[in-house]
Amino acid sequence: MNYHVLIPDNVDPAAIDLLEDTKSIVVTAPGKMTRAETLAAIPKADALIIRSATKADAELLMAAPKLKVIARAGVGVDNIDLKVATERGVVVMNTPRGNTIAAAELTFELMLALTRQIPPAHRSMQEHKWERKRFMGTQLYGKTLGIIGLGRIGRALATRALAFEMTVIAHDPFVPAESGQALGVPLVSLDDLYERSDFISLHALVTDETREMINKDSIARMKPGVRLVNAARGALVNEADLANAIKSGHVAGVGVDVYVQEPPPDDHPLIGLEMVVHTPHIAASTFEAQIAVAEEAAELIIAALLRGEYQNVVNPAVLEP
């Protein structure tokens, strides 16, 4: 019996090679497919590997009678309708390990860019100016970093911040205090983190509790001059409230890699503000990370189809009797 794996997004060839070298697996991976092409091909698929571009919504899932498993080559599953997938018995898995270092490094790089005003200093030099006094910076050494979400990326960021001799605290209701202590990162309440942090980095999942957790009320509890970085999910932030806090001077700077709407609209409230450093959702965009998540996704599919083994399942209810 052969299993058909459909890959409608561009993934690293390492994943395709791994699947094609596996007996009983047939792969369709022509590169980026249109929505119409994906809908036409999905009825024959036993498994699906996608990145963020393909939406596995109700329409796609209802058109896939044979579909058993989806592997997301990445962490976020916002583009997958987990409720419908669970109802139809489709197991959804993600690949959290491959992106960890890339996302942690970009987060730290955004912090450095903010503290030393690197983007505006670069623009100034391109304009043939020499404005040393304008770009007085601040050091990370001795500052307090508050990490919201102490998962893989949060822990990797903490390790790098500790190497810079920062004080690191974290809030994560799902992590035991002993895990934080072992890392040298005390777990504190959200209010305590807001009040103590010079820098705040977001690494939480989007839930009803965390959606727009950064808003005018939470910002008011933060230190004047706080700097924030969001390389997790745009929905964690009320972008208009954050823009107002920057304009008022309460927030000294923001590093943004993710947006509520992607790509962001021309009138996005944070774009154009001097003390905001933007990147276009590239936290996972390293050659090493893309190879890692692609291979991990392929390995998850092989284990699921050929051995009935499931890892990194994000809709565990589907496996209940």
N, C-alpha and C positions, 0 to 999 in steps of 0.2 A: 504494500500500500504506500502510495506517495502522498505527501502533504505539500500543499501549495502555500508558499509564503509570498505575500505581496508587500513591496516596499515602494510607496508612491512619493517618498521624499528623497532628496540627495543624502546618502549616508556614505561613510568611508568605505572604499572597496574591500577593506579587511572583513567587514561583516558579510558581504556577498560571497567572498571567497570561502569563508568558514561554512556558510550554509550550503554552497554548491559542492563542497567537499564532503558533505554529510549524506550518507545513503538514505534514500526515501524522502528526500526533500527537494522540491522543485521551486525555483525562485523566479519571480517576475520583478525586475528592478531596472526599469528603463531610465531612471533619473526622475527629475521633478515631473509629476503628472498633474494634469488639470483636474478640477473637481469632477468634470464629466467623465474623464478617463478613469479616475479612481472608482466612481460609481459603477462604471461599466465592467471593471475588472474585479470588484469586491465579491460578487456572488460565488466565485470559484475559490476564494481564499480560505484556508484553514487558519492562517495566522497573518498578522499585520505588524510591520515595524514602521513607526512614524517618528518624525521630529515635531516641531511646534507648528509647522505650516499646514499640515493636514488636520482637519477637524473630524474626529470620530464622533460625530453627533448622532442624534436619533435617526436621521435619514440614512446615514451611511450604515449604521448598525442594523437597521431594519432590512437593508438590502444585502445582508451578509448571512445567509442561512447556515453556512458551514463554519463560520468563524468561531474559533475556540479560544484564541488568545491574542492579546495586543501587547507589544513591547514598545514602550516609549523610550527612544534614544535620548535620554535626558531625565530631568527630575520632575518638572511640573507636568501635571496632567489636566490642566485647565481646558485643554482642547479635546478632552474625551468626556463623553456623557457617562459617568460612572453608574448612575442609576439605571439607565437603559442597558448598559453592558451587563450589569449584575442581573437584571431581569431576564436577559437573554442567555445567561450562563457563560458570558465571555470574561475570562480572567484578564485583568489589566495589571501589567508590571512596569516598573520604571527602572532606571539605571543610575542610582544616586552616587555610586563610587567614582565614576569616571570624571565627573565635573568638579569634584571637590577642590582640588588644588587650583584649578583655573579660576573658579569663582572666588576663592579666598584671596588669591593674588590680586585679582582685579579690585576687590573691595579695599585691600590695603593700598593699592596704587591710587585709588580715588581719594583715600584719606591723605596720602602724601601730596597729591595734586592740590587738595584744598589747603593744607597747612602752609604750603610754600607758593600758592597762587601761580602754579606752573602754566596753566593755559593762558591767562591774561599776560603773563610775563613773556611767553613765547610770541603772542600776537604783537606785543609792544616792540620786540626785537625785529619782527618781520616788517614793522612800519619804520624801521631804522631809528628807533628811539632808544634812549639809555636812561631808564627810570628806576634806579636802584632804591631810592627812598620810598617809592610808591609800593614796592613789593616786599615790605617787611613781613616776615612770616612768623610762625609759631612752631615749637617742637612737639613731637609726639612723646618724647621722654618725660616721664613723670605725670603724664595726663591719664585720666580715667576713661577707659573704653567700656561702654555698656553694650553687651551683645544680647539681642532679643532672639532667642532660638539657638540652643546649644546642641545642634545636630552635627553632622559631619563637617559642614562648611563653617559653622560657628566655632567648632573646636579647632579647625585648621587656622582660622583667623586668630583665635586666642593665642595659639602657639607662636604665631608671628608677632603679635602685639607684645607678648611677654618678652620676646627676644629684643624688642625695642625698649624694654624696661618701662612699659606702660603698666598701670594698674588695671586689671581686667575683672569686671563683674558681669554677671549674666542673669537673665530671667528665662526660665523654661519650666513650666509646670509639669512637664512629662519626664524630666531628668532628675534622678535622685541626687540629693546633696552630696553624697559620697563621690559621685562621678565628677562633679565640679571641683571638689576638694582635691581629688587626685590630679587634676589638671592645673591646680593652682588658681582656680576661678570660682570665687564664692557665688552661690546662687542667692539672689535677692528678690524682693518684691518688685513689681513694675514701678510703683511709686518711688521706691528707693533708687532704682536704676535711673529714672528720669531726673531725680534731684541731684544725684552724684556725678553723672557722666558728663565729660567734656566732649566725647564723641559717642554717637549711638549708631550701631549697625544692625540692620534688620535681616533676620534669617528665619522668619517664621512662615508657616504655611498659611494660606488664606482660608479662614473659617469665619463663621458668623461672629466669633469673638474678636478676631484679629482684623477683620475688614475695616479699613480706614482708622486703624488704631492710632496712627499719627494724625492728629487733628488739632483744632485750636485749643481744646481743653487739655489734651496731653502735652502739647507744646508749652502751654502756660505753666506746667509743672516742671519744665526743664530749666536748666541753668541758662541765664543770659549768655549768649556767645557760643551756645552748643553747636556742634556740627554733626550732620546726619549723613549716612550712606545707605542707599537702598539698591542692592543688587539681587533682591529676592523676587518680589512681585509688586507690581505697581499698585494693586488694589489694597495694599497695606497702608497707603497714604492718601489722605485728602489733599490733593495737589494744590487746590486753591488756598486752603488754610496754610499750607507750608509756604507757598509763595508770599502770602501776606506777612508771615512771620519773618521771612527774609527781608522784605521791604521795611519792616518795622525795626530791624536790627536785632531782634531777639535771637534769631538763628543766624549764625555767622557764615555758614556755608553748607552746601548740600552736594553730594555726589549721587548721580542718578543713572542707573543702567536699565531700569524697567519703568513702564508707564501703564496707566490704566488702559489707554487705547494705543495700540502699536500698529504702524508708526503713529507718533503723536500728531495731533492737528496743528496747523500753523499758529493758532491762537492759544497754544498750551501755556498755562500760567507760569511755568518754571523756565521755559525757553526764552533766552534773551536776558535773564538776570545775571548780573556780573559775578556773583559769588556762587554760581551753580556750575558744576562740571558734569557734562553729559557724555554718555556713550550709548550706542544704539543696540542695547541688549546683547552684549558681546561677552558676558561673564564666562560662558562655556566655549567661546570661540578661540580655542587654541588647537593646533594640529594634534597635540598629544591627547587632549580631552576628547576630540571628535573620534579619534581612533579607538580610545578606551570605551566610550559609550556605545559605539557601533558594535564592537566585539562583544561587549557585555549583553547588548540586546540580542544579538545572534545566539549567544550561549543560552540565554533565557528561553528563547524560542525552541532551540534544540532539546533542552531539558524538558520543557513542557510537552512538546509533541511526541517525543520518542520515549520518554521515561515517566511522564506524568508528574514531574517534579516542578514545583513553583516557588520562586523566590521574589522578594521585593513586591509582593502583591499589594496593590493599593485599594482593592475592593474585596477584602477577605470574606465578606458575607457570601460571595459566590461559591466558596469552597465548602460552606456548611452543608450538612446533609439536608 
